[in-house]
Amino acid sequence: MDRPRSILHVDLDAFFVSCELLRRPELRGLPVAVAGDRESHPGSLRAPGRAVISAASYEARPAGVRSAIPLAKALQLCPKLVVLPVDIAHYAAISREVFSVFHEFTPLVEPGSLDEAYLDVTGSQLLHGGGEAVARSIQAHLSSSLGLPASVGVAGTKTVAKIASDLRKPLGLVVVPPGTEAEFLAPLPIERMPGVGPKTTAKLRLVGIATLGQLAAASPQLLGEVLGPSVRSLQDRARGEDPSPVVPPGVPKSISREETYGEDLAEIGAIEERLRMLAAAVGQRLRAAGLVAATIAVKLRFSNFETLSRRSGVPSPVCADLDLFKAALPLLRREWRPDSPIRLLGLAAEGLTKQEAQMGLFDADDRREERVDRALDTLRRRYGPQAIKRGTDTLGAPRDWNRGHLDDLRGE
């Protein structure tokens, strides 16, 4: 007889803030947020610019400070807010330690972001105990060894475990026994369902569906008219039915970098130079992961917040900085408008595959740029990221996590 699945969703509480408090313990108990690139305390000169809140302490949340709201608005809501600059490299390093803890309990770890993961501990119960015991052990380990608080949901499916982990933050532990999933979900508002955004919830509420129980019991025909063909999966999940497995990371779908500018870029020369730097940042991550890309995408956001993405295939998969830039440049030039400054620019490498280990005799010339980049990568690893440059400046450390950081959490 098959043992019921035991899935954990572990979510670090206010992770970026928690990481900062490890090195700034005097700020514990104060309203703290991580945002932008400068430190600011009550009474000091504050210039929020276009920064948004990346994370907020639980002391700041009663005032309405939440992630993703503009920093300027957060300062209005909470004048006593302490603002610390984003240090993604610091958070990524701590995240690797967190995931090493997860791998002590099971090899089946699926990252959701730097601060959350699904763990399938079904096969680990004889060694570590049941799901609740494993959850308590992980919470204790994270607290004692890393000083980090975490909330955990324990259930038989990924959907229910994720919903459970979010119910009693911070330091929450919610266990949903097998067979009680539908009962557990029924009274919860539809906003609790992962992946259901504001537009979908608004449509559901218009037809009188406000809870997951109502969603589970609704007429499929009615839901089909409101939501389209995805309704069956949504209803199954509202009942707690979710067969999707916990899947450790394999080859990522894409690797990307983007940056938002404090002042809009209007000159095509400056925009192309930033695109070249983005290509170098993406190329370095591709080569570090042993991947090549078959498709290149460019993302633009104009000063009026209009956003568009354009992509194009390449004749053969690439990972060299210059090859990425050459593929992206026509996409940029096609969409650039002299009268519409750019506030955000991004570049993504898509259609990723593992690169063959050996370089063929006849393609050595075609891959000359890649060979040069790999040599430069070696020098940067040895002497630092600013040790040598390729005819242009380089991007600084990213201010937001991307899929490349998740690849570092494989535990290999």
GIBELNOR-V825259 format. One record per run of one state. SS is the DSSP state (~ for helix, > for strand, _ for the rest). FROM is the first residue (numbers start at 1). LEN is the number of residues. Records with the same first field share a line. If there is no record, write none. Layout:
SS: FROM-LEN + FROM-LEN
This chain:
_: 1-6 + 13-2 + 24-1 + 28-4 + 36-4 + 41-11 + 57-1 + 62-8 + 78-4 + 85-3 + 104-5 + 114-2 + 121-1 + 129-2 + 147-3 + 156-2 + 166-7 + 176-5 + 187-2 + 193-5 + 207-4 + 218-2 + 228-3 + 239-15 + 266-2 + 290-1 + 303-4 + 319-2 + 336-6 + 355-6 + 364-4 + 384-19 + 408-5
>: 7-6 + 32-4 + 40-1 + 52-5 + 70-1 + 82-3 + 109-5 + 116-5 + 150-6 + 173-3 + 189-1 + 211-1 + 254-12 + 291-12 + 307-12 + 342-13
~: 15-9 + 25-3 + 58-4 + 71-7 + 88-16 + 122-7 + 131-16 + 158-8 + 181-6 + 190-3 + 198-9 + 212-6 + 220-8 + 231-8 + 268-22 + 321-15 + 361-3 + 368-16 + 403-5
